[in-house]
Amino acid sequence: MQRSELDNATPTILNVSQLPSRAQKRSAARVGSDSKYDSVVLSTPYFSESSSEDDNEAREEAADDALDAQEIYDLISPVLDPEHPNTLGELNVVRLPDIHVTPPRDNPRGLANVLVELTPTINHCSLATVIGLAVRVRLEQALPPNYRIDVRMKDGSHAQDDQVNKQLSDKERVAAALENDTLSGVVGNMLKPCAF
């Protein structure tokens, strides 16, 4: 893919009904502002350590009900863009084909990997790292601890994608960024429309 194909200086803003959604495939799509975030759900509950038989059965059911790319998309597409009054899904920064979920091998309770590749609206986006940080925070808050999260800029989509990816994959840099009150406030505003 050439760089010009990834450049989106005047992004096409998708209508909510154009966003990929499993709910729309099952039933007729609802319209109106109250339906905008219908598809944002958490399907895998957290469990406390307990030895009761019911808890063990619930854990096994949750392991069988592993998250897929559509569910990850549903979690992160409502994140607001820091510059536009639109979501990352509407701006096509988050795309369903760019989300990859690798379930755990052999052990259903093992580590699963989630890779999200972002495409900024322009290749020199100054807030690409902030967008990636918000997506990472959203997934860390919503997913169970057995999901390893990797948020990156899609290859060739950003002029400094190597540097942005290095920052987003460094846990110490991410933690330091979230300790900054201003940056933490920006991320918090971006995550306001997300249902937990």
SULDA-V636976 format. One record per backbone hydrogen bond with DSSP energy under -0.5 kcal/mol. CO is the residue of the C=O (numbers start at 0). NH is the residue of the N-H. If there is no record, write none. Layout:
co=CO nh=NH
co=CO nh=NH
This chain:
co=1 nh=4
co=1 nh=5
co=2 nh=5
co=2 nh=6
co=7 nh=10
co=8 nh=10
co=10 nh=12
co=11 nh=13
co=14 nh=17
co=14 nh=18
co=15 nh=18
co=20 nh=24
co=21 nh=25
co=22 nh=26
co=31 nh=34
co=32 nh=35
co=34 nh=37
co=36 nh=39
co=38 nh=40
co=40 nh=42
co=42 nh=44
co=51 nh=55
co=52 nh=56
co=53 nh=57
co=54 nh=58
co=55 nh=59
co=56 nh=60
co=57 nh=61
co=58 nh=62
co=59 nh=63
co=60 nh=64
co=63 nh=65
co=67 nh=71
co=68 nh=72
co=69 nh=73
co=70 nh=74
co=71 nh=75
co=72 nh=76
co=75 nh=78
co=76 nh=88
co=78 nh=87
co=85 nh=80
co=86 nh=90
co=87 nh=92
co=87 nh=93
co=88 nh=91
co=89 nh=13
co=92 nh=94
co=92 nh=118
co=94 nh=97
co=95 nh=98
co=97 nh=99
co=97 nh=116
co=99 nh=101
co=99 nh=114
co=100 nh=102
co=101 nh=112
co=104 nh=106
co=105 nh=107
co=106 nh=109
co=111 nh=147
co=112 nh=101
co=113 nh=115
co=113 nh=149
co=114 nh=99
co=114 nh=116
co=115 nh=117
co=115 nh=151
co=117 nh=119
co=117 nh=153
co=120 nh=7
co=121 nh=124
co=122 nh=158
co=124 nh=127
co=126 nh=130
co=127 nh=131
co=128 nh=132
co=129 nh=133
co=130 nh=134
co=131 nh=135
co=132 nh=136
co=133 nh=137
co=134 nh=138
co=135 nh=139
co=136 nh=140
co=137 nh=141
co=138 nh=142
co=143 nh=146
co=145 nh=111
co=145 nh=147
co=146 nh=148
co=147 nh=113
co=149 nh=115
co=151 nh=117
co=153 nh=156
co=157 nh=160
co=159 nh=163
co=160 nh=164
co=161 nh=165
co=162 nh=166
co=163 nh=167
co=164 nh=168
co=165 nh=169
co=166 nh=169
co=168 nh=170
co=169 nh=173
co=170 nh=174
co=171 nh=175
co=172 nh=176
co=173 nh=177
co=174 nh=178
co=175 nh=178
co=175 nh=179
co=176 nh=179
co=178 nh=180
co=179 nh=183
co=180 nh=184
co=181 nh=185
co=182 nh=186
co=183 nh=187
co=184 nh=188
co=185 nh=189
co=186 nh=190
co=188 nh=191
co=189 nh=79
co=190 nh=193
